[in-house]
Amino acid sequence: MCGGGPAGGEEAAYTAWLRARLQASTDDPRSSIPHEEVMAGMRERIARIKARKSMQSA
């Protein structure tokens, strides 16, 4: 399983793990980053990578 969750299909263990992760996220005092801000940053990053790759293949 990805993300450090329990393996082996133990439903109760997984549910407890998931609830703990969700609670930790809810309790996190850091401010959230708006979705559009994240997406804008990713679009910029993708554009830079594409530009770098096109320069390498030229």
Steps between C-alpha positions, in 0.01 A plus 500: 500500500621848420550767767595284796162340550457147630541215253316172477144619466430548869192720469484609865870591504464689174193689625683601819805607299287701257310673780828593667635644174182700441502632856866600470418687181205675665712594803790635288538869593660595169282698264359328194618585151210579266455249218537762226830617650636145500382441144653827377833403652483155340415650159809723529716206602374284212562785254861538624562125467352492149712799397814337639425172321433674169833686531681172571354324196573790262 
